[in-house]
Amino acid sequence: MADDLFAHAELVEAQAAIDAARREREEAVEAVIKRRRAKTLAHEAALVRATHAELAAYVAARKRLGVQH
């Protein structure tokens, strides 16, 4: 009977360790996803800024040349 209790306690501890490791892995995966998402958003923002700057330069050039819409 005591052996069964010790065996059960060892299984519970082993499962707790597995669960903790699983949570750590899931948190690491979430962190990677967040970093990639942030990097993607930063690249998209840079693209929008560059596009806006290009459009502004185009409009300014048309105004200097006196070109109407």
Predicted model as a PDB file, atoms N, CA, C, CB and O in Angstrom, pLDDT in the B-factor column:
MODEL        1                                                                  
ATOM      1  N   MET A   1       0.810  -1.191   0.000  1.00 73.00           N  
ATOM      2  CA  MET A   1       0.000   0.000   0.000  1.00 73.00           C  
ATOM      3  C   MET A   1       0.862   1.268   0.000  1.00 73.00           C  
ATOM      4  CB  MET A   1      -0.926  -0.009   1.196  1.00 73.00           C  
ATOM      5  O   MET A   1       0.609   2.207  -0.755  1.00 73.00           O  
ATOM      6  N   ALA A   2       1.873   1.273   0.854  1.00 71.00           N  
ATOM      7  CA  ALA A   2       2.773   2.432   0.920  1.00 71.00           C  
ATOM      8  C   ALA A   2       3.524   2.595  -0.397  1.00 71.00           C  
ATOM      9  CB  ALA A   2       3.774   2.282   2.092  1.00 71.00           C  
ATOM     10  O   ALA A   2       3.766   3.713  -0.853  1.00 71.00           O  
ATOM     11  N   ASP A   3       3.894   1.454  -1.009  1.00 78.00           N  
ATOM     12  CA  ASP A   3       4.588   1.527  -2.300  1.00 78.00           C  
ATOM     13  C   ASP A   3       3.703   2.171  -3.358  1.00 78.00           C  
ATOM     14  CB  ASP A   3       5.021   0.125  -2.758  1.00 78.00           C  
ATOM     15  O   ASP A   3       4.184   2.936  -4.194  1.00 78.00           O  
ATOM     16  N   ASP A   4       2.415   1.863  -3.323  1.00 80.00           N  
ATOM     17  CA  ASP A   4       1.474   2.454  -4.266  1.00 80.00           C  
ATOM     18  C   ASP A   4       1.382   3.971  -4.066  1.00 80.00           C  
ATOM     19  CB  ASP A   4       0.087   1.810  -4.109  1.00 80.00           C  
ATOM     20  O   ASP A   4       1.307   4.730  -5.032  1.00 80.00           O  
ATOM     21  N   LEU A   5       1.389   4.395  -2.813  1.00 80.00           N  
ATOM     22  CA  LEU A   5       1.323   5.839  -2.518  1.00 80.00           C  
ATOM     23  C   LEU A   5       2.570   6.557  -3.010  1.00 80.00           C  
ATOM     24  CB  LEU A   5       1.150   6.076  -1.006  1.00 80.00           C  
ATOM     25  O   LEU A   5       2.484   7.646  -3.578  1.00 80.00           O  
ATOM     26  N   PHE A   6       3.734   5.942  -2.791  1.00 78.00           N  
ATOM     27  CA  PHE A   6       4.984   6.548  -3.268  1.00 78.00           C  
ATOM     28  C   PHE A   6       5.026   6.589  -4.792  1.00 78.00           C  
ATOM     29  CB  PHE A   6       6.197   5.772  -2.730  1.00 78.00           C  
ATOM     30  O   PHE A   6       5.461   7.576  -5.386  1.00 78.00           O  
ATOM     31  N   ALA A   7       4.575   5.524  -5.407  1.00 83.00           N  
ATOM     32  CA  ALA A   7       4.543   5.477  -6.870  1.00 83.00           C  
ATOM     33  C   ALA A   7       3.603   6.554  -7.408  1.00 83.00           C  
ATOM     34  CB  ALA A   7       4.100   4.077  -7.365  1.00 83.00           C  
ATOM     35  O   ALA A   7       3.914   7.236  -8.384  1.00 83.00           O  
ATOM     36  N   HIS A   8       2.459   6.693  -6.758  1.00 89.00           N  
ATOM     37  CA  HIS A   8       1.502   7.719  -7.195  1.00 89.00           C  
ATOM     38  C   HIS A   8       2.101   9.114  -6.999  1.00 89.00           C  
ATOM     39  CB  HIS A   8       0.163   7.591  -6.413  1.00 89.00           C  
ATOM     40  O   HIS A   8       1.961   9.974  -7.868  1.00 89.00           O  
ATOM     41  N   ALA A   9       2.759   9.338  -5.877  1.00 89.00           N  
ATOM     42  CA  ALA A   9       3.382  10.639  -5.619  1.00 89.00           C  
ATOM     43  C   ALA A   9       4.450  10.937  -6.668  1.00 89.00           C  
ATOM     44  CB  ALA A   9       3.997  10.676  -4.205  1.00 89.00           C  
ATOM     45  O   ALA A   9       4.562  12.072  -7.130  1.00 89.00           O  
ATOM     46  N   GLU A  10       5.226   9.940  -7.042  1.00 92.00           N  
ATOM     47  CA  GLU A  10       6.248  10.132  -8.076  1.00 92.00           C  
ATOM     48  C   GLU A  10       5.612  10.464  -9.421  1.00 92.00           C  
ATOM     49  CB  GLU A  10       7.121   8.877  -8.206  1.00 92.00           C  
ATOM     50  O   GLU A  10       6.123  11.305 -10.161  1.00 92.00           O  
ATOM     51  N   LEU A  11       4.495   9.804  -9.738  1.00 92.00           N  
ATOM     52  CA  LEU A  11       3.791  10.103 -10.991  1.00 92.00           C  
ATOM     53  C   LEU A  11       3.245  11.521 -10.987  1.00 92.00           C  
ATOM     54  CB  LEU A  11       2.649   9.107 -11.218  1.00 92.00           C  
ATOM     55  O   LEU A  11       3.313  12.220 -11.998  1.00 92.00           O  
ATOM     56  N   VAL A  12       2.709  11.943  -9.861  1.00 93.00           N  
ATOM     57  CA  VAL A  12       2.178  13.306  -9.746  1.00 93.00           C  
ATOM     58  C   VAL A  12       3.304  14.321  -9.926  1.00 93.00           C  
ATOM     59  CB  VAL A  12       1.478  13.511  -8.373  1.00 93.00           C  
ATOM     60  O   VAL A  12       3.130  15.312 -10.635  1.00 93.00           O  
ATOM     61  N   GLU A  13       4.442  14.092  -9.304  1.00 94.00           N  
ATOM     62  CA  GLU A  13       5.592  14.986  -9.453  1.00 94.00           C  
ATOM     63  C   GLU A  13       6.091  15.008 -10.893  1.00 94.00           C  
ATOM     64  CB  GLU A  13       6.724  14.561  -8.513  1.00 94.00           C  
ATOM     65  O   GLU A  13       6.419  16.066 -11.430  1.00 94.00           O  
ATOM     66  N   ALA A  14       6.146  13.837 -11.509  1.00 95.00           N  
ATOM     67  CA  ALA A  14       6.601  13.757 -12.899  1.00 95.00           C  
ATOM     68  C   ALA A  14       5.644  14.515 -13.813  1.00 95.00           C  
ATOM     69  CB  ALA A  14       6.721  12.285 -13.351  1.00 95.00           C  
ATOM     70  O   ALA A  14       6.083  15.232 -14.712  1.00 95.00           O  
ATOM     71  N   GLN A  15       4.342  14.362 -13.590  1.00 95.00           N  
ATOM     72  CA  GLN A  15       3.363  15.070 -14.415  1.00 95.00           C  
ATOM     73  C   GLN A  15       3.464  16.571 -14.203  1.00 95.00           C  
ATOM     74  CB  GLN A  15       1.942  14.588 -14.101  1.00 95.00           C  
ATOM     75  O   GLN A  15       3.331  17.341 -15.154  1.00 95.00           O  
ATOM     76  N   ALA A  16       3.699  16.995 -12.968  1.00 95.00           N  
ATOM     77  CA  ALA A  16       3.860  18.424 -12.676  1.00 95.00           C  
ATOM     78  C   ALA A  16       5.079  18.981 -13.406  1.00 95.00           C  
ATOM     79  CB  ALA A  16       3.995  18.659 -11.153  1.00 95.00           C  
ATOM     80  O   ALA A  16       5.031  20.093 -13.932  1.00 95.00           O  
ATOM     81  N   ALA A  17       6.168  18.219 -13.443  1.00 96.00           N  
ATOM     82  CA  ALA A  17       7.368  18.661 -14.152  1.00 96.00           C  
ATOM     83  C   ALA A  17       7.113  18.753 -15.657  1.00 96.00           C  
ATOM     84  CB  ALA A  17       8.538  17.705 -13.871  1.00 96.00           C  
ATOM     85  O   ALA A  17       7.569  19.688 -16.315  1.00 96.00           O  
ATOM     86  N   ILE A  18       6.389  17.787 -16.189  1.00 96.00           N  
ATOM     87  CA  ILE A  18       6.038  17.800 -17.616  1.00 96.00           C  
ATOM     88  C   ILE A  18       5.163  19.021 -17.928  1.00 96.00           C  
ATOM     89  CB  ILE A  18       5.300  16.483 -18.015  1.00 96.00           C  
ATOM     90  O   ILE A  18       5.388  19.719 -18.917  1.00 96.00           O  
ATOM     91  N   ASP A  19       4.176  19.264 -17.081  1.00 95.00           N  
ATOM     92  CA  ASP A  19       3.290  20.409 -17.286  1.00 95.00           C  
ATOM     93  C   ASP A  19       4.055  21.732 -17.227  1.00 95.00           C  
ATOM     94  CB  ASP A  19       2.177  20.405 -16.242  1.00 95.00           C  
ATOM     95  O   ASP A  19       3.803  22.631 -18.029  1.00 95.00           O  
ATOM     96  N   ALA A  20       4.980  21.851 -16.286  1.00 96.00           N  
ATOM     97  CA  ALA A  20       5.787  23.072 -16.165  1.00 96.00           C  
ATOM     98  C   ALA A  20       6.645  23.276 -17.415  1.00 96.00           C  
ATOM     99  CB  ALA A  20       6.686  23.006 -14.906  1.00 96.00           C  
ATOM    100  O   ALA A  20       6.748  24.389 -17.931  1.00 96.00           O  
ATOM    101  N   ALA A  21       7.251  22.202 -17.890  1.00 96.00           N  
ATOM    102  CA  ALA A  21       8.077  22.293 -19.104  1.00 96.00           C  
ATOM    103  C   ALA A  21       7.221  22.669 -20.311  1.00 96.00           C  
ATOM    104  CB  ALA A  21       8.808  20.953 -19.367  1.00 96.00           C  
ATOM    105  O   ALA A  21       7.647  23.449 -21.162  1.00 96.00           O  
ATOM    106  N   ARG A  22       6.025  22.118 -20.378  1.00 96.00           N  
ATOM    107  CA  ARG A  22       5.120  22.430 -21.483  1.00 96.00           C  
ATOM    108  C   ARG A  22       4.736  23.921 -21.449  1.00 96.00           C  
ATOM    109  CB  ARG A  22       3.848  21.536 -21.412  1.00 96.00           C  
ATOM    110  O   ARG A  22       4.720  24.588 -22.484  1.00 96.00           O  
ATOM    111  N   ARG A  23       4.429  24.433 -20.245  1.00 96.00           N  
ATOM    112  CA  ARG A  23       4.081  25.857 -20.121  1.00 96.00           C  
ATOM    113  C   ARG A  23       5.249  26.744 -20.544  1.00 96.00           C  
ATOM    114  CB  ARG A  23       3.668  26.188 -18.674  1.00 96.00           C  
ATOM    115  O   ARG A  23       5.051  27.748 -21.229  1.00 96.00           O  
ATOM    116  N   GLU A  24       6.461  26.377 -20.139  1.00 96.00           N  
ATOM    117  CA  GLU A  24       7.640  27.157 -20.536  1.00 96.00           C  
ATOM    118  C   GLU A  24       7.809  27.162 -22.053  1.00 96.00           C  
ATOM    119  CB  GLU A  24       8.907  26.594 -19.868  1.00 96.00           C  
ATOM    120  O   GLU A  24       8.116  28.196 -22.646  1.00 96.00           O  
ATOM    121  N   ARG A  25       7.609  26.007 -22.672  1.00 96.00           N  
ATOM    122  CA  ARG A  25       7.738  25.931 -24.134  1.00 96.00           C  
ATOM    123  C   ARG A  25       6.683  26.785 -24.809  1.00 96.00           C  
ATOM    124  CB  ARG A  25       7.624  24.476 -24.616  1.00 96.00           C  
ATOM    125  O   ARG A  25       6.980  27.508 -25.760  1.00 96.00           O  
ATOM    126  N   GLU A  26       5.440  26.703 -24.318  1.00 97.00           N  
ATOM    127  CA  GLU A  26       4.358  27.490 -24.903  1.00 97.00           C  
ATOM    128  C   GLU A  26       4.620  28.981 -24.745  1.00 97.00           C  
ATOM    129  CB  GLU A  26       3.022  27.120 -24.261  1.00 97.00           C  
ATOM    130  O   GLU A  26       4.337  29.756 -25.657  1.00 97.00           O  
ATOM    131  N   GLU A  27       5.155  29.391 -23.602  1.00 97.00           N  
ATOM    132  CA  GLU A  27       5.490  30.800 -23.400  1.00 97.00           C  
ATOM    133  C   GLU A  27       6.604  31.239 -24.345  1.00 97.00           C  
ATOM    134  CB  GLU A  27       5.905  31.048 -21.947  1.00 97.00           C  
ATOM    135  O   GLU A  27       6.582  32.355 -24.865  1.00 97.00           O  
ATOM    136  N   ALA A  28       7.580  30.353 -24.564  1.00 96.00           N  
ATOM    137  CA  ALA A  28       8.667  30.675 -25.488  1.00 96.00           C  
ATOM    138  C   ALA A  28       8.139  30.825 -26.911  1.00 96.00           C  
ATOM    139  CB  ALA A  28       9.756  29.590 -25.438  1.00 96.00           C  
ATOM    140  O   ALA A  28       8.560  31.723 -27.641  1.00 96.00           O  
ATOM    141  N   VAL A  29       7.229  29.958 -27.299  1.00 96.00           N  
ATOM    142  CA  VAL A  29       6.633  30.046 -28.638  1.00 96.00           C  
ATOM    143  C   VAL A  29       5.851  31.358 -28.768  1.00 96.00           C  
ATOM    144  CB  VAL A  29       5.701  28.823 -28.913  1.00 96.00           C  
ATOM    145  O   VAL A  29       5.953  32.044 -29.785  1.00 96.00           O  
ATOM    146  N   GLU A  30       5.081  31.702 -27.751  1.00 96.00           N  
ATOM    147  CA  GLU A  30       4.334  32.962 -27.779  1.00 96.00           C  
ATOM    148  C   GLU A  30       5.268  34.157 -27.892  1.00 96.00           C  
ATOM    149  CB  GLU A  30       3.468  33.096 -26.529  1.00 96.00           C  
ATOM    150  O   GLU A  30       4.970  35.111 -28.611  1.00 96.00           O  
ATOM    151  N   ALA A  31       6.392  34.115 -27.192  1.00 96.00           N  
ATOM    152  CA  ALA A  31       7.357  35.211 -27.255  1.00 96.00           C  
ATOM    153  C   ALA A  31       7.929  35.358 -28.665  1.00 96.00           C  
ATOM    154  CB  ALA A  31       8.491  34.983 -26.246  1.00 96.00           C  
ATOM    155  O   ALA A  31       8.090  36.471 -29.165  1.00 96.00           O  
ATOM    156  N   VAL A  32       8.233  34.230 -29.297  1.00 95.00           N  
ATOM    157  CA  VAL A  32       8.759  34.264 -30.668  1.00 95.00           C  
ATOM    158  C   VAL A  32       7.719  34.855 -31.612  1.00 95.00           C  
ATOM    159  CB  VAL A  32       9.167  32.843 -31.138  1.00 95.00           C  
ATOM    160  O   VAL A  32       8.046  35.682 -32.464  1.00 95.00           O  
ATOM    161  N   ILE A  33       6.481  34.435 -31.463  1.00 96.00           N  
ATOM    162  CA  ILE A  33       5.405  34.940 -32.325  1.00 96.00           C  
ATOM    163  C   ILE A  33       5.244  36.451 -32.130  1.00 96.00           C  
ATOM    164  CB  ILE A  33       4.065  34.206 -32.019  1.00 96.00           C  
ATOM    165  O   ILE A  33       5.087  37.192 -33.100  1.00 96.00           O  
ATOM    166  N   LYS A  34       5.283  36.900 -30.885  1.00 95.00           N  
ATOM    167  CA  LYS A  34       5.147  38.343 -30.620  1.00 95.00           C  
ATOM    168  C   LYS A  34       6.291  39.125 -31.249  1.00 95.00           C  
ATOM    169  CB  LYS A  34       5.101  38.613 -29.104  1.00 95.00           C  
ATOM    170  O   LYS A  34       6.075  40.185 -31.837  1.00 95.00           O  
ATOM    171  N   ARG A  35       7.532  38.594 -31.124  1.00 95.00           N  
ATOM    172  CA  ARG A  35       8.674  39.294 -31.725  1.00 95.00           C  
ATOM    173  C   ARG A  35       8.542  39.355 -33.237  1.00 95.00           C  
ATOM    174  CB  ARG A  35       9.990  38.608 -31.344  1.00 95.00           C  
ATOM    175  O   ARG A  35       8.808  40.390 -33.847  1.00 95.00           O  
ATOM    176  N   ARG A  36       8.129  38.242 -33.846  1.00 95.00           N  
ATOM    177  CA  ARG A  36       7.976  38.236 -35.307  1.00 95.00           C  
ATOM    178  C   ARG A  36       6.871  39.185 -35.746  1.00 95.00           C  
ATOM    179  CB  ARG A  36       7.676  36.817 -35.810  1.00 95.00           C  
ATOM    180  O   ARG A  36       7.005  39.886 -36.749  1.00 95.00           O  
ATOM    181  N   ARG A  37       5.777  39.205 -34.988  1.00 95.00           N  
ATOM    182  CA  ARG A  37       4.676  40.093 -35.319  1.00 95.00           C  
ATOM    183  C   ARG A  37       5.122  41.549 -35.192  1.00 95.00           C  
ATOM    184  CB  ARG A  37       3.463  39.815 -34.410  1.00 95.00           C  
ATOM    185  O   ARG A  37       4.792  42.373 -36.045  1.00 95.00           O  
ATOM    186  N   ALA A  38       5.863  41.868 -34.145  1.00 95.00           N  
ATOM    187  CA  ALA A  38       6.359  43.225 -33.947  1.00 95.00           C  
ATOM    188  C   ALA A  38       7.310  43.616 -35.076  1.00 95.00           C  
ATOM    189  CB  ALA A  38       7.063  43.350 -32.586  1.00 95.00           C  
ATOM    190  O   ALA A  38       7.265  44.739 -35.578  1.00 95.00           O  
ATOM    191  N   LYS A  39       8.172  42.677 -35.469  1.00 94.00           N  
ATOM    192  CA  LYS A  39       9.112  42.960 -36.550  1.00 94.00           C  
ATOM    193  C   LYS A  39       8.354  43.191 -37.857  1.00 94.00           C  
ATOM    194  CB  LYS A  39      10.126  41.801 -36.709  1.00 94.00           C  
ATOM    195  O   LYS A  39       8.695  44.094 -38.621  1.00 94.00           O  
ATOM    196  N   THR A  40       7.332  42.381 -38.113  1.00 95.00           N  
ATOM    197  CA  THR A  40       6.527  42.541 -39.323  1.00 95.00           C  
ATOM    198  C   THR A  40       5.829  43.902 -39.322  1.00 95.00           C  
ATOM    199  CB  THR A  40       5.487  41.404 -39.438  1.00 95.00           C  
ATOM    200  O   THR A  40       5.813  44.599 -40.336  1.00 95.00           O  
ATOM    201  N   LEU A  41       5.256  44.270 -38.182  1.00 94.00           N  
ATOM    202  CA  LEU A  41       4.581  45.562 -38.084  1.00 94.00           C  
ATOM    203  C   LEU A  41       5.564  46.709 -38.298  1.00 94.00           C  
ATOM    204  CB  LEU A  41       3.893  45.704 -36.722  1.00 94.00           C  
ATOM    205  O   LEU A  41       5.224  47.707 -38.933  1.00 94.00           O  
ATOM    206  N   ALA A  42       6.768  46.573 -37.779  1.00 94.00           N  
ATOM    207  CA  ALA A  42       7.787  47.608 -37.974  1.00 94.00           C  
ATOM    208  C   ALA A  42       8.139  47.737 -39.454  1.00 94.00           C  
ATOM    209  CB  ALA A  42       9.053  47.288 -37.149  1.00 94.00           C  
ATOM    210  O   ALA A  42       8.290  48.849 -39.960  1.00 94.00           O  
ATOM    211  N   HIS A  43       8.272  46.605 -40.152  1.00 95.00           N  
ATOM    212  CA  HIS A  43       8.572  46.644 -41.585  1.00 95.00           C  
ATOM    213  C   HIS A  43       7.420  47.261 -42.368  1.00 95.00           C  
ATOM    214  CB  HIS A  43       8.868  45.233 -42.109  1.00 95.00           C  
ATOM    215  O   HIS A  43       7.640  48.043 -43.294  1.00 95.00           O  
ATOM    216  N   GLU A  44       6.191  46.909 -41.995  1.00 95.00           N  
ATOM    217  CA  GLU A  44       5.038  47.482 -42.674  1.00 95.00           C  
ATOM    218  C   GLU A  44       4.966  48.990 -42.444  1.00 95.00           C  
ATOM    219  CB  GLU A  44       3.749  46.809 -42.194  1.00 95.00           C  
ATOM    220  O   GLU A  44       4.656  49.742 -43.368  1.00 95.00           O  
ATOM    221  N   ALA A  45       5.246  49.434 -41.230  1.00 96.00           N  
ATOM    222  CA  ALA A  45       5.237  50.865 -40.932  1.00 96.00           C  
ATOM    223  C   ALA A  45       6.310  51.587 -41.737  1.00 96.00           C  
ATOM    224  CB  ALA A  45       5.449  51.104 -39.430  1.00 96.00           C  
ATOM    225  O   ALA A  45       6.071  52.685 -42.241  1.00 96.00           O  
ATOM    226  N   ALA A  46       7.477  50.990 -41.861  1.00 96.00           N  
ATOM    227  CA  ALA A  46       8.553  51.589 -42.658  1.00 96.00           C  
ATOM    228  C   ALA A  46       8.143  51.682 -44.120  1.00 96.00           C  
ATOM    229  CB  ALA A  46       9.851  50.772 -42.522  1.00 96.00           C  
ATOM    230  O   ALA A  46       8.434  52.675 -44.786  1.00 96.00           O  
ATOM    231  N   LEU A  47       7.476  50.662 -44.617  1.00 96.00           N  
ATOM    232  CA  LEU A  47       7.005  50.688 -46.002  1.00 96.00           C  
ATOM    233  C   LEU A  47       5.978  51.792 -46.211  1.00 96.00           C  
ATOM    234  CB  LEU A  47       6.406  49.334 -46.389  1.00 96.00           C  
ATOM    235  O   LEU A  47       6.011  52.489 -47.225  1.00 96.00           O  
ATOM    236  N   VAL A  48       5.072  51.953 -45.263  1.00 96.00           N  
ATOM    237  CA  VAL A  48       4.065  53.016 -45.367  1.00 96.00           C  
ATOM    238  C   VAL A  48       4.743  54.385 -45.361  1.00 96.00           C  
ATOM    239  CB  VAL A  48       3.039  52.916 -44.206  1.00 96.00           C  
ATOM    240  O   VAL A  48       4.390  55.261 -46.150  1.00 96.00           O  
ATOM    241  N   ARG A  49       5.725  54.567 -44.460  1.00 96.00           N  
ATOM    242  CA  ARG A  49       6.433  55.860 -44.406  1.00 96.00           C  
ATOM    243  C   ARG A  49       7.166  56.132 -45.724  1.00 96.00           C  
ATOM    244  CB  ARG A  49       7.440  55.881 -43.222  1.00 96.00           C  
ATOM    245  O   ARG A  49       7.135  57.251 -46.235  1.00 96.00           O  
ATOM    246  N   ALA A  50       7.815  55.122 -46.263  1.00 96.00           N  
ATOM    247  CA  ALA A  50       8.552  55.302 -47.518  1.00 96.00           C  
ATOM    248  C   ALA A  50       7.599  55.610 -48.665  1.00 96.00           C  
ATOM    249  CB  ALA A  50       9.381  54.048 -47.842  1.00 96.00           C  
ATOM    250  O   ALA A  50       7.895  56.451 -49.514  1.00 96.00           O  
ATOM    251  N   THR A  51       6.468  54.939 -48.691  1.00 96.00           N  
ATOM    252  CA  THR A  51       5.474  55.189 -49.735  1.00 96.00           C  
ATOM    253  C   THR A  51       4.928  56.600 -49.609  1.00 96.00           C  
ATOM    254  CB  THR A  51       4.327  54.163 -49.658  1.00 96.00           C  
ATOM    255  O   THR A  51       4.749  57.296 -50.609  1.00 96.00           O  
ATOM    256  N   HIS A  52       4.665  57.022 -48.380  1.00 97.00           N  
ATOM    257  CA  HIS A  52       4.165  58.379 -48.149  1.00 97.00           C  
ATOM    258  C   HIS A  52       5.196  59.407 -48.595  1.00 97.00           C  
ATOM    259  CB  HIS A  52       3.814  58.585 -46.662  1.00 97.00           C  
ATOM    260  O   HIS A  52       4.835  60.403 -49.221  1.00 97.00           O  
ATOM    261  N   ALA A  53       6.463  59.186 -48.287  1.00 96.00           N  
ATOM    262  CA  ALA A  53       7.523  60.107 -48.690  1.00 96.00           C  
ATOM    263  C   ALA A  53       7.636  60.167 -50.206  1.00 96.00           C  
ATOM    264  CB  ALA A  53       8.863  59.687 -48.077  1.00 96.00           C  
ATOM    265  O   ALA A  53       7.832  61.241 -50.775  1.00 96.00           O  
ATOM    266  N   GLU A  54       7.513  59.023 -50.858  1.00 96.00           N  
ATOM    267  CA  GLU A  54       7.582  58.995 -52.325  1.00 96.00           C  
ATOM    268  C   GLU A  54       6.419  59.769 -52.929  1.00 96.00           C  
ATOM    269  CB  GLU A  54       7.579  57.542 -52.843  1.00 96.00           C  
ATOM    270  O   GLU A  54       6.603  60.547 -53.865  1.00 96.00           O  
ATOM    271  N   LEU A  55       5.241  59.558 -52.402  1.00 95.00           N  
ATOM    272  CA  LEU A  55       4.063  60.267 -52.907  1.00 95.00           C  
ATOM    273  C   LEU A  55       4.201  61.765 -52.672  1.00 95.00           C  
ATOM    274  CB  LEU A  55       2.782  59.740 -52.235  1.00 95.00           C  
ATOM    275  O   LEU A  55       3.858  62.560 -53.547  1.00 95.00           O  
ATOM    276  N   ALA A  56       4.697  62.160 -51.506  1.00 96.00           N  
ATOM    277  CA  ALA A  56       4.882  63.583 -51.212  1.00 96.00           C  
ATOM    278  C   ALA A  56       5.875  64.213 -52.179  1.00 96.00           C  
ATOM    279  CB  ALA A  56       5.360  63.776 -49.767  1.00 96.00           C  
ATOM    280  O   ALA A  56       5.669  65.338 -52.635  1.00 96.00           O  
ATOM    281  N   ALA A  57       6.958  63.490 -52.495  1.00 96.00           N  
ATOM    282  CA  ALA A  57       7.948  63.998 -53.444  1.00 96.00           C  
ATOM    283  C   ALA A  57       7.335  64.131 -54.837  1.00 96.00           C  
ATOM    284  CB  ALA A  57       9.182  63.072 -53.489  1.00 96.00           C  
ATOM    285  O   ALA A  57       7.617  65.094 -55.549  1.00 96.00           O  
ATOM    286  N   TYR A  58       6.513  63.188 -55.220  1.00 94.00           N  
ATOM    287  CA  TYR A  58       5.846  63.225 -56.528  1.00 94.00           C  
ATOM    288  C   TYR A  58       4.911  64.425 -56.618  1.00 94.00           C  
ATOM    289  CB  TYR A  58       5.059  61.920 -56.776  1.00 94.00           C  
ATOM    290  O   TYR A  58       4.915  65.143 -57.617  1.00 94.00           O  
ATOM    291  N   VAL A  59       4.112  64.644 -55.578  1.00 93.00           N  
ATOM    292  CA  VAL A  59       3.173  65.775 -55.557  1.00 93.00           C  
ATOM    293  C   VAL A  59       3.943  67.086 -55.574  1.00 93.00           C  
ATOM    294  CB  VAL A  59       2.250  65.709 -54.313  1.00 93.00           C  
ATOM    295  O   VAL A  59       3.561  68.016 -56.284  1.00 93.00           O  
ATOM    296  N   ALA A  60       5.024  67.175 -54.799  1.00 94.00           N  
ATOM    297  CA  ALA A  60       5.830  68.396 -54.778  1.00 94.00           C  
ATOM    298  C   ALA A  60       6.434  68.676 -56.152  1.00 94.00           C  
ATOM    299  CB  ALA A  60       6.943  68.286 -53.725  1.00 94.00           C  
ATOM    300  O   ALA A  60       6.462  69.826 -56.592  1.00 94.00           O  
ATOM    301  N   ALA A  61       6.916  67.641 -56.831  1.00 94.00           N  
ATOM    302  CA  ALA A  61       7.502  67.820 -58.163  1.00 94.00           C  
ATOM    303  C   ALA A  61       6.446  68.297 -59.150  1.00 94.00           C  
ATOM    304  CB  ALA A  61       8.139  66.508 -58.659  1.00 94.00           C  
ATOM    305  O   ALA A  61       6.721  69.165 -59.979  1.00 94.00           O  
ATOM    306  N   ARG A  62       5.254  67.745 -59.071  1.00 92.00           N  
ATOM    307  CA  ARG A  62       4.183  68.169 -59.972  1.00 92.00           C  
ATOM    308  C   ARG A  62       3.805  69.634 -59.723  1.00 92.00           C  
ATOM    309  CB  ARG A  62       2.948  67.265 -59.799  1.00 92.00           C  
ATOM    310  O   ARG A  62       3.538  70.386 -60.660  1.00 92.00           O  
ATOM    311  N   LYS A  63       3.789  70.020 -58.455  1.00 91.00           N  
ATOM    312  CA  LYS A  63       3.480  71.422 -58.134  1.00 91.00           C  
ATOM    313  C   LYS A  63       4.555  72.346 -58.676  1.00 91.00           C  
ATOM    314  CB  LYS A  63       3.339  71.615 -56.615  1.00 91.00           C  
ATOM    315  O   LYS A  63       4.243  73.393 -59.244  1.00 91.00           O  
ATOM    316  N   ARG A  64       5.840  71.966 -58.503  1.00 91.00           N  
ATOM    317  CA  ARG A  64       6.942  72.815 -59.020  1.00 91.00           C  
ATOM    318  C   ARG A  64       6.850  72.951 -60.531  1.00 91.00           C  
ATOM    319  CB  ARG A  64       8.323  72.226 -58.629  1.00 91.00           C  
ATOM    320  O   ARG A  64       7.171  74.001 -61.087  1.00 91.00           O  
ATOM    321  N   LEU A  65       6.416  71.899 -61.186  1.00 90.00           N  
ATOM    322  CA  LEU A  65       6.324  71.937 -62.641  1.00 90.00           C  
ATOM    323  C   LEU A  65       5.022  72.580 -63.115  1.00 90.00           C  
ATOM    324  CB  LEU A  65       6.441  70.532 -63.204  1.00 90.00           C  
ATOM    325  O   LEU A  65       4.846  72.825 -64.309  1.00 90.00           O  
ATOM    326  N   GLY A  66       4.117  72.852 -62.187  1.00 90.00           N  
ATOM    327  CA  GLY A  66       2.845  73.463 -62.536  1.00 90.00           C  
ATOM    328  C   GLY A  66       1.866  72.498 -63.197  1.00 90.00           C  
ATOM    329  O   GLY A  66       0.960  72.928 -63.910  1.00 90.00           O  
ATOM    330  N   VAL A  67       2.035  71.235 -62.973  1.00 83.00           N  
ATOM    331  CA  VAL A  67       1.150  70.230 -63.558  1.00 83.00           C  
ATOM    332  C   VAL A  67      -0.119  70.137 -62.721  1.00 83.00           C  
ATOM    333  CB  VAL A  67       1.856  68.844 -63.648  1.00 83.00           C  
ATOM    334  O   VAL A  67      -0.061  70.004 -61.498  1.00 83.00           O  
ATOM    335  N   GLN A  68      -1.269  70.208 -63.395  1.00 74.00           N  
ATOM    336  CA  GLN A  68      -2.550  70.065 -62.706  1.00 74.00           C  
ATOM    337  C   GLN A  68      -2.905  68.591 -62.607  1.00 74.00           C  
ATOM    338  CB  GLN A  68      -3.668  70.849 -63.439  1.00 74.00           C  
ATOM    339  O   GLN A  68      -2.305  67.747 -63.272  1.00 74.00           O  
ATOM    340  N   HIS A  69      -3.888  68.293 -61.768  1.00 62.00           N  
ATOM    341  CA  HIS A  69      -4.319  66.912 -61.557  1.00 62.00           C  
ATOM    342  C   HIS A  69      -4.558  66.294 -62.862  1.00 62.00           C  
ATOM    343  CB  HIS A  69      -5.560  66.818 -60.695  1.00 62.00           C  
ATOM    344  O   HIS A  69      -4.931  65.123 -62.931  1.00 62.00           O  
TER     345      HIS A  69                                                      
ENDMDL                                                                          
END                                                                             
